[in-house]
Structure formats: structure tokens, C-alpha cells
Amino acid sequence: MILPLFFIFCLFSSSHAAVQDFCVGDLTAPQGPAGYSCKDPSKVTVNDFVFSGLGIPGNTSNLIKAAVTPAFAAQFPGVNGLGISFGRLDLARGGVVPFHTHPGGSEILIVVQGRICAGFVSSANTVYFKSLKKGDIMVFPQGLLHFQINAGRSVAIAFVSFSSSSPGLQILDYALFGNNLPTELVAATTFLDTAQIKKLKGVLGGTG
């Protein structure tokens, strides 16, 4: 029995093995559900595997006083197909990343400066949140609504890692109020009054 089980194990293990070393994304081609197509290996250079943008603070002069610098496949083609990516989060004083989701992957955040209140809501509507300090790490499971708020009196900085080279992003506030979904439909699905909806649409650039 041992040998047959061993061969079965090898068979299933090899089925998940990579058939090539890497698949550097060809950013000149459209991105599909599985990522970018592979760049011609003869045109791959070391620069495809290096990203130098995370040492620069993001521009937090915006409505939410926050900036995310992504190192996803679109910016860092070397991670295409590897199931990983990285990013930097800058939060000015009073900065916030509103409720949002990453449909394509889970997230791990590590605070390197300041304090950040972060949390997520499970599919059972249970809330998990905590004030994080320098060196603290928090995980946000794939697809769940989560947020980050600067909980201190100075700039907060964190780095984030994802289990996908293209984790995606949808911010709840903009999904509701930053598009042309008619106010009446937003009111019917959120129980907010139309005056408040129109005010939020005006702030977030929505119409309808």
C-alpha cells in the first residue's frame, strides 16, 4: 500500500507544480481573468523583477487623506501569475481608507509608523477591529469588507501583502455614491433619505 500511495501523492503534487519558472506580465496585452499573458522570455530583464516605488510617500492630499501605492502585476509585472503582490499605505492625520474589498485575494498589513485602527466584517456580520501600533500585523480575509483609519496624531504608514498578483479593489462608498446609479435605487437598497444620498453623490462625484 505504501508505494501506490506514494505515487498518488507524487501525481497530485506534480499537478500543482509550475510548468515554467515565471510568467512576467506582458503589459502591452489586455489583462484577462487569469492575469496578463506571458512576456517573451527573451525580452525579460532583471528590472521586471524589481519595483522601486514603495520608498516614496503617497500623495494624501485628497478627500480621504490616504494613498495606496500598489505593486500589483500592472505595476510590477514580475509578480504576474505568482499569487503575490505588495503595496504601501500612507495615512495623513485624520486619514481613512473606507470600507472596501479585494475580491481577488486576502491581505496582510503591517504597521511601520504611527497607529492605525483597522478591522473587517465577516459574512455573519461579526466585526473584528483593533488599534494597531508599529510592528503589529493584521490579516483581512479575501472578499470581506474592511477599513483602515489613522488612529494617531501624526502620519501613519503600513505595508500590505496580498495573496494575488491582482487582488482588485472596490470601495463601498464609491460603489454606492460615486456612479450614476439612480438616487431612488440607492434609497431603496440602503434606507437612506434622498437628500443625504444626493449630498454624498455630490461629494464623491456621482450622478443620477
Accessible surface in RSA format (square Angstrom, percent):
REM  Atomic radii and reference values for relative SASA: ProtOr
REM  Chains: A
REM  Algorithm: Lee & Richards
REM  Probe-radius: 1.40
REM  Slices: 20
REM RES _ NUM      All-atoms   Total-Side   Main-Chain    Non-polar    All polar
REM                ABS   REL    ABS   REL    ABS   REL    ABS   REL    ABS   REL
RES MET A   1   173.21  89.7 133.94  88.6  39.27  93.5 101.69  86.5  71.52  94.8
RES ILE A   2   145.99  83.1 142.72 106.3   3.27   7.9 143.88 103.6   2.11   5.7
RES LEU A   3   119.31  66.4 117.91  84.4   1.41   3.5 117.91  82.8   1.41   3.8
RES PRO A   4    72.06  52.5  66.16  60.3   5.90  21.5  71.45  59.0   0.61   3.8
RES LEU A   5   103.04  57.4  98.33  70.3   4.72  11.9  98.71  69.3   4.34  11.7
RES PHE A   6   109.23  54.6 104.37  64.6   4.86  12.6 108.91  66.0   0.32   0.9
RES PHE A   7   128.28  64.2 123.43  76.4   4.85  12.6 123.81  75.1   4.47  12.8
RES ILE A   8    86.63  49.3  85.44  63.7   1.19   2.9  86.59  62.4   0.05   0.1
RES PHE A   9   137.77  68.9 132.13  81.8   5.65  14.7 137.48  83.4   0.29   0.8
RES CYS A  10    48.79  36.9  43.87  48.9   4.93  11.6  24.78  62.8  24.02  25.9
RES LEU A  11   120.60  67.2 115.91  82.9   4.69  11.8 120.22  84.4   0.38   1.0
RES PHE A  12   129.39  64.7 128.62  79.7   0.77   2.0 129.19  78.3   0.20   0.6
RES SER A  13    53.48  45.2  36.05  48.1  17.43  40.2  37.61  80.1  15.87  22.2
RES SER A  14    69.64  58.8  52.95  70.7  16.69  38.4  44.80  95.4  24.84  34.8
RES SER A  15    79.75  67.4  39.32  52.5  40.43  93.1  47.71 101.6  32.04  44.9
RES HIS A  16   160.65  87.8 126.74  88.1  33.91  86.8  89.65  92.4  71.00  82.6
RES ALA A  17    61.43  56.5  41.22  63.6  20.21  46.0  50.31  70.8  11.12  29.5
RES ALA A  18    89.23  82.0  48.47  74.8  40.76  92.7  59.01  83.1  30.22  80.1
RES VAL A  19   147.49  97.1 108.20  98.0  39.29  94.7 116.18 100.9  31.31  84.9
RES GLN A  20    91.68  51.3  77.71  56.8  13.97  33.3  45.31  96.5  46.36  35.2
RES ASP A  21   132.36  92.7 101.05 100.6  31.31  74.0  24.32  57.2 108.04 107.7
RES PHE A  22    75.41  37.7  65.49  40.6   9.92  25.8  69.70  42.3   5.71  16.3
RES CYS A  23    24.62  18.6  22.68  25.3   1.94   4.6  14.61  37.0  10.01  10.8
RES VAL A  24     1.56   1.0   0.02   0.0   1.54   3.7   0.02   0.0   1.54   4.2
RES GLY A  25     2.21   2.7   0.00   N/A   2.21   2.7   0.00   0.0   2.21   4.9
RES ASP A  26    37.44  26.2  36.54  36.4   0.90   2.1   1.96   4.6  35.48  35.4
RES LEU A  27    82.10  45.7  54.13  38.7  27.97  70.3  54.28  38.1  27.82  74.9
RES THR A  28   132.07  93.9  92.44  93.7  39.63  94.4  86.47 116.1  45.60  68.9
RES ALA A  29    25.95  23.9  19.56  30.2   6.39  14.5  22.38  31.5   3.57   9.5
RES PRO A  30   123.78  90.2 101.94  92.9  21.85  79.4 113.77  93.9  10.01  62.2
RES GLN A  31    83.31  46.6  50.23  36.7  33.08  78.8  16.54  35.2  66.77  50.6
RES GLY A  32    33.55  41.4   0.00   N/A  33.55  41.4  25.70  70.5   7.85  17.6
RES PRO A  33   157.01 114.4 110.40 100.6  46.61 169.4 123.87 102.3  33.14 206.0
RES ALA A  34   103.49  95.2  67.60 104.3  35.89  81.6  79.88 112.5  23.61  62.5
RES GLY A  35    15.63  19.3   0.00   N/A  15.63  19.3   6.96  19.1   8.67  19.4
RES TYR A  36    31.03  14.5  22.20  12.6   8.84  23.0   5.11   3.8  25.93  32.0
RES SER A  37    62.34  52.7  48.92  65.3  13.42  30.9  53.52 114.0   8.82  12.4
RES CYS A  38    62.42  47.2  40.00  44.6  22.42  52.7  20.10  50.9  42.32  45.6
RES LYS A  39    56.72  27.7  52.42  32.2   4.29  10.2  27.25  24.5  29.47  31.4
RES ASP A  40    69.94  49.0  57.49  57.2  12.45  29.4  25.41  59.8  44.53  44.4
RES PRO A  41   106.38  77.5  92.87  84.7  13.52  49.1  93.39  77.1  12.99  80.7
RES SER A  42    98.76  83.5  55.29  73.8  43.47 100.1  56.57 120.5  42.19  59.1
RES LYS A  43   137.40  67.0 125.20  76.8  12.20  29.0  74.97  67.5  62.43  66.5
RES VAL A  44    29.50  19.4   8.66   7.8  20.84  50.2   8.66   7.5  20.84  56.5
RES THR A  45    73.15  52.0  64.92  65.8   8.23  19.6  66.93  89.9   6.22   9.4
RES VAL A  46   109.74  72.2  99.72  90.3  10.02  24.1 103.03  89.5   6.71  18.2
RES ASN A  47   113.04  78.0 102.40  99.0  10.64  25.6  26.05  62.7  87.00  84.1
RES ASP A  48    14.03   9.8  12.86  12.8   1.16   2.8   1.12   2.6  12.91  12.9
RES PHE A  49    80.78  40.4  61.86  38.3  18.92  49.2  62.79  38.1  17.99  51.5
RES VAL A  50    84.82  55.8  68.94  62.4  15.88  38.3  71.39  62.0  13.43  36.4
RES PHE A  51    60.42  30.2  32.66  20.2  27.76  72.2  34.70  21.0  25.72  73.6
RES SER A  52    95.80  81.0  65.67  87.6  30.13  69.4  51.26 109.2  44.54  62.4
RES GLY A  53    19.67  24.3   0.00   N/A  19.67  24.3  15.97  43.8   3.70   8.3
RES LEU A  54    29.52  16.4  27.12  19.4   2.40   6.0  27.53  19.3   1.99   5.4
RES GLY A  55    67.04  82.7   0.00   N/A  67.04  82.7  37.46 102.8  29.58  66.2
RES ILE A  56   117.34  66.8 114.81  85.5   2.53   6.1 115.52  83.2   1.82   4.9
RES PRO A  57    92.18  67.2  77.87  71.0  14.31  52.0  77.87  64.3  14.31  88.9
RES GLY A  58    19.03  23.5   0.00   N/A  19.03  23.5   9.17  25.2   9.86  22.1
RES ASN A  59   113.78  78.5  94.26  91.1  19.52  47.0  41.19  99.1  72.59  70.2
RES THR A  60    32.31  23.0  26.17  26.5   6.14  14.6   4.33   5.8  27.98  42.3
RES SER A  61   102.29  86.4  65.54  87.5  36.75  84.7  42.81  91.2  59.48  83.3
RES ASN A  62    68.63  47.3  44.70  43.2  23.93  57.6  42.77 102.9  25.87  25.0
RES LEU A  63   107.02  59.6  75.63  54.1  31.40  78.9  83.66  58.8  23.36  62.9
RES ILE A  64    38.67  22.0  36.54  27.2   2.14   5.1  38.49  27.7   0.18   0.5
RES LYS A  65    98.93  48.3  98.93  60.7   0.00   0.0  50.39  45.4  48.54  51.7
RES ALA A  66     4.69   4.3   0.79   1.2   3.91   8.9   0.88   1.2   3.81  10.1
RES ALA A  67    16.26  14.9   8.95  13.8   7.30  16.6  16.26  22.9   0.00   0.0
RES VAL A  68    79.61  52.4  53.58  48.5  26.03  62.7  53.62  46.6  25.99  70.5
RES THR A  69    30.09  21.4  28.40  28.8   1.69   4.0  22.49  30.2   7.60  11.5
RES PRO A  70    37.61  27.4  37.00  33.7   0.61   2.2  37.00  30.6   0.61   3.8
RES ALA A  71     1.43   1.3   1.43   2.2   0.00   0.0   1.43   2.0   0.00   0.0
RES PHE A  72    36.40  18.2  36.40  22.5   0.00   0.0  36.40  22.1   0.00   0.0
RES ALA A  73     0.11   0.1   0.11   0.2   0.00   0.0   0.11   0.2   0.00   0.0
RES ALA A  74    46.58  42.8  32.16  49.6  14.42  32.8  32.16  45.3  14.42  38.2
RES GLN A  75    80.73  45.1  57.46  42.0  23.27  55.4  33.76  71.9  46.96  35.6
RES PHE A  76    34.07  17.0  33.65  20.8   0.43   1.1  34.07  20.7   0.00   0.0
RES PRO A  77    20.02  14.6  20.02  18.3   0.00   0.0  20.02  16.5   0.00   0.0
RES GLY A  78     2.62   3.2   0.00   N/A   2.62   3.2   1.58   4.3   1.04   2.3
RES VAL A  79     9.19   6.0   9.19   8.3   0.00   0.0   9.19   8.0   0.00   0.0
RES ASN A  80     2.38   1.6   2.18   2.1   0.20   0.5   0.00   0.0   2.38   2.3
RES GLY A  81    59.33  73.2   0.00   N/A  59.33  73.2  26.78  73.5  32.54  72.9
RES LEU A  82    89.71  50.0  62.22  44.5  27.49  69.1  66.76  46.9  22.96  61.8
RES GLY A  83    33.99  41.9   0.00   N/A  33.99  41.9  25.30  69.4   8.69  19.5
RES ILE A  84    93.35  53.1  93.35  69.5   0.00   0.0  93.35  67.2   0.00   0.0
RES SER A  85     5.26   4.4   0.00   0.0   5.26  12.1   3.43   7.3   1.83   2.6
RES PHE A  86    83.55  41.8  83.49  51.7   0.06   0.2  83.49  50.6   0.06   0.2
RES GLY A  87     0.40   0.5   0.00   N/A   0.40   0.5   0.40   1.1   0.00   0.0
RES ARG A  88    15.84   6.7  15.84   8.1   0.00   0.0   0.00   0.0  15.84   9.6
RES LEU A  89     4.73   2.6   4.73   3.4   0.00   0.0   4.73   3.3   0.00   0.0
RES ASP A  90     3.97   2.8   3.97   4.0   0.00   0.0   2.37   5.6   1.60   1.6
RES LEU A  91     0.00   0.0   0.00   0.0   0.00   0.0   0.00   0.0   0.00   0.0
RES ALA A  92    22.00  20.2  21.43  33.1   0.57   1.3  21.99  31.0   0.01   0.0
RES ARG A  93   152.31  64.0 144.17  73.5   8.14  19.4  46.20  63.1 106.12  64.3
RES GLY A  94    49.54  61.1   0.00   N/A  49.54  61.1  29.83  81.9  19.71  44.1
RES GLY A  95     0.00   0.0   0.00   N/A   0.00   0.0   0.00   0.0   0.00   0.0
RES VAL A  96    44.86  29.5  44.86  40.6   0.00   0.0  44.86  39.0   0.00   0.0
RES VAL A  97    10.15   6.7  10.15   9.2   0.00   0.0  10.15   8.8   0.00   0.0
RES PRO A  98    17.52  12.8  12.87  11.7   4.66  16.9  17.52  14.5   0.00   0.0
RES PHE A  99    71.73  35.9  69.39  43.0   2.34   6.1  69.39  42.1   2.34   6.7
RES HIS A 100     5.61   3.1   5.61   3.9   0.00   0.0   0.29   0.3   5.32   6.2
RES THR A 101    22.81  16.2  22.81  23.1   0.00   0.0  15.82  21.2   6.99  10.6
RES HIS A 102    13.79   7.5  13.29   9.2   0.50   1.3  11.37  11.7   2.42   2.8
RES PRO A 103    84.03  61.2  67.28  61.3  16.75  60.9  69.78  57.6  14.25  88.6
RES GLY A 104    33.88  41.8   0.00   N/A  33.88  41.8  20.51  56.3  13.37  29.9
RES GLY A 105     1.74   2.1   0.00   N/A   1.74   2.1   0.25   0.7   1.48   3.3
RES SER A 106    34.79  29.4  33.30  44.4   1.49   3.4  16.48  35.1  18.32  25.7
RES GLU A 107     6.56   3.8   5.95   4.5   0.60   1.4   1.21   2.3   5.35   4.4
RES ILE A 108    83.77  47.7  82.46  61.4   1.31   3.2  82.46  59.4   1.31   3.6
RES LEU A 109     0.00   0.0   0.00   0.0   0.00   0.0   0.00   0.0   0.00   0.0
RES ILE A 110    61.92  35.2  61.91  46.1   0.00   0.0  61.91  44.6   0.00   0.0
RES VAL A 111     0.70   0.5   0.00   0.0   0.70   1.7   0.00   0.0   0.70   1.9
RES VAL A 112    52.22  34.4  42.21  38.2  10.01  24.1  43.38  37.7   8.84  24.0
RES GLN A 113    79.59  44.5  77.77  56.8   1.82   4.3  26.06  55.5  53.53  40.6
RES GLY A 114    26.24  32.4   0.00   N/A  26.24  32.4  15.85  43.5  10.39  23.3
RES ARG A 115   104.20  43.8 103.90  53.0   0.30   0.7  40.58  55.5  63.62  38.6
RES ILE A 116     0.00   0.0   0.00   0.0   0.00   0.0   0.00   0.0   0.00   0.0
RES CYS A 117    26.88  20.3  26.88  30.0   0.00   0.0   7.53  19.1  19.36  20.9
RES ALA A 118     0.00   0.0   0.00   0.0   0.00   0.0   0.00   0.0   0.00   0.0
RES GLY A 119     0.00   0.0   0.00   N/A   0.00   0.0   0.00   0.0   0.00   0.0
RES PHE A 120    24.97  12.5  24.96  15.5   0.00   0.0  24.97  15.1   0.00   0.0
RES VAL A 121    27.96  18.4  24.97  22.6   2.99   7.2  24.97  21.7   2.99   8.1
RES SER A 122    23.92  20.2  20.28  27.1   3.64   8.4  19.31  41.1   4.60   6.4
RES SER A 123   111.89  94.5  74.03  98.8  37.86  87.2  48.71 103.7  63.18  88.5
RES ALA A 124    82.45  75.8  51.51  79.5  30.93  70.4  62.42  87.9  20.03  53.1
RES ASN A 125   123.28  85.0 104.18 100.7  19.10  46.0  24.50  59.0  98.78  95.5
RES THR A 126    60.37  42.9  55.04  55.8   5.33  12.7  36.81  49.4  23.55  35.6
RES VAL A 127    81.52  53.6  58.53  53.0  23.00  55.4  58.53  50.9  23.00  62.4
RES TYR A 128   108.16  50.5 104.34  59.4   3.82   9.9  73.46  55.2  34.71  42.8
RES PHE A 129   132.70  66.4 107.36  66.5  25.34  65.9 107.73  65.3  24.97  71.5
RES LYS A 130   133.66  65.2 128.87  79.1   4.80  11.4  80.55  72.5  53.11  56.6
RES SER A 131    48.44  40.9  36.11  48.2  12.34  28.4  32.45  69.1  15.99  22.4
RES LEU A 132     5.67   3.2   5.67   4.1   0.00   0.0   5.67   4.0   0.00   0.0
RES LYS A 133   111.13  54.2 111.13  68.2   0.00   0.0  74.45  67.0  36.68  39.1
RES LYS A 134   150.37  73.4 133.71  82.0  16.66  39.7  76.44  68.8  73.93  78.7
RES GLY A 135    48.35  59.6   0.00   N/A  48.35  59.6  28.51  78.2  19.84  44.4
RES ASP A 136    35.26  24.7  31.79  31.6   3.47   8.2   9.71  22.8  25.56  25.5
RES ILE A 137   107.11  60.9  78.00  58.1  29.11  70.2  78.00  56.2  29.11  79.0
RES MET A 138    27.68  14.3  23.27  15.4   4.40  10.5  26.96  22.9   0.71   0.9
RES VAL A 139    76.91  50.6  74.69  67.6   2.22   5.3  74.69  64.9   2.22   6.0
RES PHE A 140     1.75   0.9   0.23   0.1   1.52   4.0   0.23   0.1   1.52   4.4
RES PRO A 141    51.59  37.6  47.54  43.3   4.05  14.7  49.55  40.9   2.04  12.7
RES GLN A 142    96.75  54.1  78.02  57.0  18.73  44.6  17.97  38.2  78.78  59.8
RES GLY A 143    37.33  46.0   0.00   N/A  37.33  46.0  17.00  46.7  20.33  45.5
RES LEU A 144    39.95  22.2  38.63  27.6   1.32   3.3  39.67  27.9   0.28   0.7
RES LEU A 145    62.73  34.9  60.22  43.1   2.51   6.3  60.22  42.3   2.51   6.8
RES HIS A 146     3.07   1.7   3.07   2.1   0.00   0.0   3.07   3.2   0.00   0.0
RES PHE A 147    26.07  13.0  26.07  16.1   0.00   0.0  26.07  15.8   0.00   0.0
RES GLN A 148     4.46   2.5   4.46   3.3   0.00   0.0   0.13   0.3   4.33   3.3
RES ILE A 149    69.26  39.4  69.26  51.6   0.00   0.0  69.26  49.9   0.00   0.0
RES ASN A 150     9.91   6.8   0.09   0.1   9.81  23.6   0.00   0.0   9.91   9.6
RES ALA A 151    50.34  46.3  13.96  21.5  36.37  82.7  23.78  33.5  26.55  70.3
RES GLY A 152    24.93  30.7   0.00   N/A  24.93  30.7  14.08  38.6  10.85  24.3
RES ARG A 153   204.67  85.9 186.25  94.9  18.42  43.9  57.84  79.1 146.82  89.0
RES SER A 154    66.52  56.2  59.90  79.9   6.62  15.2  44.44  94.6  22.08  30.9
RES VAL A 155    67.06  44.1  65.35  59.2   1.71   4.1  65.35  56.8   1.71   4.6
RES ALA A 156     0.04   0.0   0.04   0.1   0.00   0.0   0.04   0.1   0.00   0.0
RES ILE A 157    23.47  13.4  23.45  17.5   0.01   0.0  23.47  16.9   0.00   0.0
RES ALA A 158     0.00   0.0   0.00   0.0   0.00   0.0   0.00   0.0   0.00   0.0
RES PHE A 159    45.56  22.8  44.78  27.7   0.78   2.0  44.94  27.2   0.62   1.8
RES VAL A 160     6.47   4.3   6.01   5.4   0.47   1.1   6.47   5.6   0.00   0.0
RES SER A 161    41.87  35.4  39.94  53.3   1.93   4.4  17.03  36.3  24.84  34.8
RES PHE A 162     9.82   4.9   5.70   3.5   4.12  10.7   8.09   4.9   1.73   4.9
RES SER A 163    65.22  55.1  43.19  57.6  22.03  50.7  41.74  88.9  23.48  32.9
RES SER A 164    18.93  16.0  17.09  22.8   1.84   4.2   6.25  13.3  12.68  17.8
RES SER A 165    12.32  10.4  11.17  14.9   1.15   2.6   0.00   0.0  12.32  17.3
RES SER A 166    42.61  36.0  27.98  37.3  14.63  33.7  27.40  58.4  15.21  21.3
RES PRO A 167     0.16   0.1   0.00   0.0   0.16   0.6   0.01   0.0   0.15   1.0
RES GLY A 168    34.05  42.0   0.00   N/A  34.05  42.0  32.24  88.5   1.81   4.1
RES LEU A 169   103.50  57.6  68.77  49.2  34.73  87.3  69.01  48.5  34.49  92.8
RES GLN A 170   107.23  60.0 102.18  74.7   5.05  12.0  26.88  57.2  80.35  60.9
RES ILE A 171    32.06  18.2  26.40  19.7   5.66  13.7  26.40  19.0   5.66  15.4
RES LEU A 172    62.90  35.0  60.78  43.5   2.12   5.3  62.88  44.2   0.02   0.0
RES ASP A 173    51.94  36.4  51.82  51.6   0.12   0.3   3.54   8.3  48.40  48.3
RES TYR A 174    83.65  39.1  79.63  45.3   4.01  10.4  59.38  44.6  24.26  29.9
RES ALA A 175    32.59  30.0  14.45  22.3  18.14  41.3  23.78  33.5   8.81  23.3
RES LEU A 176    43.96  24.5  43.96  31.4   0.00   0.0  43.96  30.9   0.00   0.0
RES PHE A 177    12.26   6.1  12.26   7.6   0.00   0.0  12.26   7.4   0.00   0.0
RES GLY A 178    27.23  33.6   0.00   N/A  27.23  33.6   0.06   0.2  27.17  60.8
RES ASN A 179    58.46  40.3  48.88  47.2   9.58  23.1  36.49  87.8  21.96  21.2
RES ASN A 180   113.10  78.0 102.51  99.1  10.60  25.5  19.15  46.1  93.96  90.8
RES LEU A 181    63.81  35.5  60.36  43.2   3.44   8.7  63.50  44.6   0.31   0.8
RES PRO A 182    57.98  42.3  57.98  52.9   0.00   0.0  57.98  47.9   0.00   0.0
RES THR A 183     2.25   1.6   2.25   2.3   0.00   0.0   1.70   2.3   0.55   0.8
RES GLU A 184   119.34  68.5 112.38  85.0   6.96  16.6  65.39 126.5  53.95  44.0
RES LEU A 185    94.80  52.8  94.71  67.8   0.09   0.2  94.71  66.5   0.09   0.2
RES VAL A 186     0.00   0.0   0.00   0.0   0.00   0.0   0.00   0.0   0.00   0.0
RES ALA A 187    21.30  19.6  16.29  25.1   5.00  11.4  16.55  23.3   4.75  12.6
RES ALA A 188    70.31  64.6  41.69  64.3  28.62  65.1  53.62  75.5  16.69  44.2
RES THR A 189    97.95  69.7  68.62  69.6  29.33  69.9  70.87  95.2  27.08  40.9
RES THR A 190    35.08  24.9  14.28  14.5  20.80  49.6  20.01  26.9  15.07  22.8
RES PHE A 191   186.86  93.5 152.50  94.5  34.36  89.4 159.34  96.6  27.52  78.8
RES LEU A 192    69.37  38.6  62.22  44.5   7.15  18.0  64.41  45.2   4.96  13.4
RES ASP A 193    91.18  63.9  78.94  78.6  12.25  29.0  49.20 115.8  41.99  41.9
RES THR A 194    65.47  46.6  63.64  64.5   1.83   4.4  32.91  44.2  32.56  49.2
RES ALA A 195    73.38  67.5  60.40  93.2  12.98  29.5  67.00  94.4   6.38  16.9
RES GLN A 196    69.53  38.9  67.16  49.1   2.37   5.7  16.09  34.2  53.44  40.5
RES ILE A 197     0.00   0.0   0.00   0.0   0.00   0.0   0.00   0.0   0.00   0.0
RES LYS A 198   127.02  62.0 117.41  72.0   9.61  22.9  62.42  56.2  64.60  68.8
RES LYS A 199   137.66  67.2 125.11  76.8  12.55  29.9  81.01  72.9  56.65  60.3
RES LEU A 200    48.13  26.8  48.13  34.4   0.00   0.0  48.13  33.8   0.00   0.0
RES LYS A 201     7.84   3.8   7.73   4.7   0.11   0.3   7.73   7.0   0.11   0.1
RES GLY A 202    61.86  76.3   0.00   N/A  61.86  76.3  36.29  99.6  25.57  57.3
RES VAL A 203    82.07  54.0  54.13  49.0  27.94  67.3  60.81  52.8  21.26  57.7
RES LEU A 204    25.33  14.1  11.39   8.1  13.94  35.0  14.84  10.4  10.48  28.2
RES GLY A 205    58.64  72.3   0.00   N/A  58.64  72.3  34.97  96.0  23.67  53.0
RES GLY A 206    13.23  16.3   0.00   N/A  13.23  16.3   0.49   1.4  12.73  28.5
RES THR A 207    86.31  61.4  78.85  79.9   7.46  17.8  74.83 100.5  11.48  17.4
RES GLY A 208    62.00  76.5   0.00   N/A  62.00  76.5  44.16 121.2  17.84  40.0
END  Absolute sums over single chains surface
CHAIN  1 A    12345.9       9779.0       2566.9       8372.0       3973.9
END  Absolute sums over all chains
TOTAL         12345.9       9779.0       2566.9       8372.0       3973.9
